[in-house]
Amino acid sequence: MIVDRLVGHEIKSIMQSERDRLRNADHPELMRPKNNRKPLKGVSRVLYLEGKAKLNKAEELANSGLGLSRIKVPVEKEKDNET
């Protein structure tokens, strides 16, 4: 009985964290203290949403080049068109 409540609470907590991360990445001006931040885009957004960088350091890390080494880039397989 107690375990069931803990599992439900834990799942709710994880989902809330994901919602908070998405909101912070899209609308950083809503955070406190009020800072003049722009929404994250590209590599910095991926790094922040995956939890590999803090919001304050995501843009700096992405611009330094180290950010690209921390994300997985999808590999497209070549199709052979032999006719």
Protein Blocks (a to p, Z undefined) as FASTA:
>chain_A
ZZmmmmmmmmmmmmmmmmmmmmmmmmmmlpccdddddddehjlmmmmmnopacfklmmmm
mmnommmmmpccdddddddddZZ
